[in-house]
Amino acid sequence: MSDRELPPVVEALLEWRKRNGLSQEAAVRVMATYGYPVTVASLAQWEKGNRKPSVLAAIAIMGFLQKYPVVPPSAPPYPLG
């Protein structure tokens, strides 16, 4: 990750991913399963500080993180990264 300051939504998403033990690829699959499609490329760019999610994407992601702070046990198994 770069030394750039990350937007709060990206910090929260990164913390969620680490807390759940998910690789970027697995995090994207989990988010898509629950109706929040994000590409691996976008996630990687956000976490590197090279890009920021749009305002609408940031709002949707914060809603997802509040609704699913922990990957639900009913979620299909995803490889941990």
Secondary structure, 3 states (H helix, E strand, C coil): CCCCCCCHHHHHHHHHHHHCCECHHHHHHHHHHCCCCCCHHHHHHHHHCCCCCCHHHHHHHHHHHHHCCCCCCCCCCCCEC
